[in-house]
């Protein structure tokens, strides 16, 4: 992936440390994804609510990047392609390491594995 890509705005910071919609509804997630165009943080497709994909579908924003510590891959919803790395996005580049996976720890049900996709 080149350094200047339509649908990726490296200057936009993430919307926060957790999934926007799950935070609003006291939900929880397995992993987090960051919209590379607007910074929206959503939960992954393994998570019960799958907010990152819902955001991409609703907005047409094509790229997400992992918002997990130590990961920098991108995914393109339009083509189904994954990329190892790409343009460096504004910090922070992941949720806080102590947040836990799944998270946030205090809202994850004991039987969480029965709720994932």
C-alpha positions as CSV (number, residue, x, y, z in Angstrom):
1,X,0.0,0.0,0.0
2,X,1.4,3.4,-0.9
3,X,1.7,6.2,1.7
4,X,-1.1,8.3,0.3
5,X,-4.3,6.3,-0.1
6,X,-7.8,7.5,-0.7
7,X,-9.9,6.5,2.3
8,X,-7.0,6.8,4.7
9,X,-6.4,10.0,6.7
10,X,-3.2,9.6,8.8
11,X,-3.9,12.9,10.7
12,X,-7.2,11.8,12.3
13,X,-6.8,10.5,15.9
14,X,-8.9,7.5,17.1
15,X,-12.3,8.2,18.6
16,X,-11.3,6.8,22.0
17,X,-9.9,3.6,23.7
18,X,-12.9,1.4,23.0
19,X,-15.7,0.7,20.6
20,X,-17.9,3.8,20.3
21,X,-21.2,2.0,20.2
22,X,-20.3,-0.6,22.8
23,X,-19.2,2.1,25.2
24,X,-22.5,3.9,24.7
25,X,-24.5,0.7,25.4
26,X,-22.3,-0.9,28.1
27,X,-21.3,-3.6,25.7
28,X,-18.0,-5.5,25.3
29,X,-15.8,-6.6,22.4
30,X,-13.2,-9.2,21.5
31,X,-10.9,-7.0,19.4
32,X,-10.9,-3.4,18.2
33,X,-10.7,-1.9,14.7
34,X,-10.0,1.7,13.7
35,X,-11.5,3.4,10.7
36,X,-8.6,4.7,8.8
37,X,-10.6,7.6,7.4
38,X,-12.4,9.1,10.4
39,X,-10.9,7.4,13.4
40,X,-14.1,5.6,14.6
41,X,-13.2,2.7,16.9
42,X,-15.5,-0.3,16.4
43,X,-15.5,-3.9,17.5
44,X,-14.4,-6.7,15.3
45,X,-16.5,-9.3,13.5
46,X,-15.8,-11.9,16.2
47,X,-17.4,-9.5,18.7
48,X,-21.2,-9.8,19.4
49,X,-22.1,-6.5,17.8
50,X,-19.6,-6.2,14.9
51,X,-19.6,-2.4,15.0
52,X,-16.5,-1.9,12.8
53,X,-18.1,-3.6,9.8
54,X,-21.4,-1.8,10.5
55,X,-19.6,1.5,10.4
56,X,-17.9,0.7,7.1
57,X,-21.2,-0.3,5.6
58,X,-23.0,2.8,6.8
59,X,-20.3,5.3,5.8
60,X,-18.6,3.7,2.8
61,X,-15.2,4.2,4.6
62,X,-13.1,1.4,3.0
63,X,-10.2,0.8,5.3
64,X,-9.8,-0.3,8.9
65,X,-6.6,-0.9,10.8
66,X,-6.2,-3.2,13.8
67,X,-6.4,-1.2,17.1
68,X,-4.7,-4.0,19.0
69,X,-1.2,-3.5,20.6
70,X,1.6,-4.6,18.3
71,X,-0.6,-5.0,15.2
72,X,-0.5,-2.6,12.3
73,X,-2.4,-4.5,9.5
74,X,-5.1,-2.9,7.3
75,X,-8.2,-4.4,5.8
76,X,-10.0,-3.0,2.7
77,X,-13.8,-3.7,2.8
78,X,-14.1,-2.9,-0.9
79,X,-11.6,-5.5,-2.1
80,X,-11.4,-7.9,0.8
81,X,-7.6,-7.5,0.8
82,X,-5.4,-7.3,3.9
83,X,-2.2,-5.4,4.0
84,X,0.8,-5.8,6.4
85,X,1.3,-2.2,7.4
86,X,0.6,1.0,5.6
87,X,0.5,4.7,6.4
88,X,1.2,5.4,10.0
89,X,-2.0,6.8,11.7
90,X,-2.1,9.4,14.4
91,X,-1.5,8.1,17.9
92,X,-2.5,6.3,19.9
93,X,-2.2,3.3,17.6
94,X,-3.9,0.8,19.9
95,X,-6.1,0.6,22.9
96,X,-4.3,0.7,26.3
97,X,-2.5,-2.6,26.9
98,X,-4.1,-3.0,30.3
99,X,-7.6,-2.9,28.9
100,X,-7.7,-6.6,28.3
101,X,-8.9,-8.8,25.5
102,X,-11.8,-9.3,25.4
103,X,-12.7,-6.1,27.1
104,X,-13.4,-4.0,28.9
105,X,-12.7,-6.7,31.5
106,X,-15.4,-5.6,33.9
107,X,-18.2,-6.0,31.3
108,X,-17.2,-9.3,29.7
109,X,-19.6,-12.1,30.7
110,X,-18.1,-15.3,32.2
111,X,-19.5,-17.2,29.3
112,X,-18.2,-14.7,26.7
113,X,-17.1,-17.5,24.3
114,X,-20.7,-18.5,23.8
115,X,-21.5,-15.0,22.5
116,X,-18.8,-14.6,19.8
117,X,-19.0,-15.1,16.0
